[in-house]
Amino acid sequence: MSARAILAQAGTHAAAIEAAFESLKSARFGARLLAHDDALWGDEPAHRKVAANRLGWLDSPGAMRARVAELEAFAAEVADEGFTHAVLLGMGGSSLAPEVLRFTFGVRPGRLELAVLDNTSPAAVQAVLASHDLAKTLFVVASKSGGTLEVTSFEKFFWEKVSAVRGAGAGRAFVAITDPDTSLGRLAASRGYRRTFTNPPDIGGRYSALSFFGLVPAALIGADLAALLDGTTPEREALAAGGGDALRLGAALGTLALAGRDKLTLVLSPAFASVGTWIEQLVAESTGKSGRGIVPIAEEQLTEPARYGNDRVFVATGCPALPAATERALDALAAAGHPVFRWNSPEPSDLGADFLRWEIATAVAGAVTRVDPFDEPNVAEAKAATQAVLQRFLADGRFPERPSASSAGALTAYTPAAAGAPGADAAAWASSLLAKTRDGDYFAVLAYVRRTDARHAKLQVVRHSARDRARLAGTLGYGPRFLHSTGQLHKGGANNGVFLQVTADEGDLAIPGEPYGFGALRAAQAAGDFEVLEKHGRRVLRVHLGSDVDEGLEQLAQAFAAVRAV
């Protein structure tokens, strides 16, 4: 078995998975996918139209291989000019792959340190401003549509700050990555951006890791682009030959989801740990619609088999190998009847192959579960809700009031109108929310706060407490980032999610040219998200932490940790 071959322990599901795999092979799925056959996900004209304009990712590694020298020359140019740092302003597919590349490869000496800003928290924006010398920082503005609200807001803010330092030469500190003929492309031209990288329009955001959206940031940090792209060749060759592990993985994920094993639990070695959030967006946004969906679980700590429900499938990747303790834990899970799939990627440059393997597998899983993996109808719904809340805020001078369900010290809890009061204190809120769960549910923490290591640890206590008390698979996302990721699954997938929205007061910061600041924008995003979840009949609780975010999170973590098994 080669290093990247999948070791499958599917137990009682093995025969069904093999049948699905053979059916895909008989239908020539691999060759048809490489040929951009838009009928692979059904004959409905609207879905075929979407798919026809979203399959360019299959050709992107080869097309980008011819641009490697150009990208490397660009990175050398900005480094030679004195830039030492880069900040990527993006959301979803425009930001997740660059973040993975930075964490996986680090920064080569003489290249640029990279930070990613995809959080509209005023504190997060201020932290980026405070930690960067604007005279030596390159801003990469990345948006496929060119009009992403968060990215537009970030650009306005940093354009004003850089202009104060560089004057008429501010454009030399900005680079755009976008599709042809977008508002961002026109803005870049009018402001004299150093460069605009125009991406092929037939590549969707979450499938764009091996396009300009991933490779421009990768070049800036000095990653080996040739190795990253060349590593995808075996995956393509196996698919062209009619099979391959990517096809088999997709067949397995789709088949298991239809059998109720729809919680894809990712187990990643430290070198590849950051890949989980990228896979999370790819899988959730691609499969979470039409009342179906595969729920990806990233950054969960492994525990004993008895704490997991019968809705799990585990997929593990090691680089260069999984730790021995992790291998033993996976063996125990397989022995207990949980499907387990694993492979090793000996070198970090195998990340390119993993990107393509997961993209293929996700497209295949969509076909097996009969969903269109390329549209995202409920993402647009959340954006519209944010705009509506903002318009009400501008008209009334305040956000719509939602009756308080309960207060406990600085914490305040809110529930949908039809849900009733959650209890008298934080411990009661936690118990009430978890009591609403059923077998096969998942628990999603939606945190509209700036992420820090300490806060993340407390939120992890909350999600792991839900697992340990109610055997619930749990996700943890930061708003508004997750709105471009798991948010599609939350609203468009099955009604098997239980949601804890966490909000806080983190000040405000003006957005140049707008009548609202980042604080109001983020509040509108949280309010719009809550309204859409409520409209879809989801079980949701909001806890507002007040202005002392860390103390509020400590109280919340203690409340969930104290819940008895439900």
Protein Blocks (a to p, Z undefined) as FASTA:
>chain_A
ZZklccddekjmlmmmmmmmmmmmmnommmmmmnopaklnojbfklmmmmmmmmmmmmmm
mmmmmmmmmmmmmmmmmmmnopabdcdddehjlmmmmmmmmmmnopaehiacddddfbfb
fklmmmmmmmpcfklcccddddfklpafklmmmmmmmmmmmmmmnmmmlmmmpccdddeh
ifklmmmmmnopabdcdddfkbcfklmmmmmklmmmmmmnopafklmmmmmmmmmmmmmn
opajklmmmmmmmmmmmnopacccddddfklmmmmmmmmmmmmmmmngghiacdddehia
cddfklpcckbccdddddfbdcfklmmmmmmmmmnopacdddddfbfklmmmmmmmmmmm
mmmmmmmnopafkbcfklmmmmmmmmmmmmmmmmnopacddddfbdehjbccdddfklop
abjbfklmmmmmmmmpcehiacdddddbdddfklmmmmmmmmmmmmmmnopacdddddfk
lmmmmmmmmmmmccfbccddddddebjaddehiabdfklmmmmmmmmmmmmmmmnopacd
dddebjmlmlmmmmmmmmmmmpccZZ
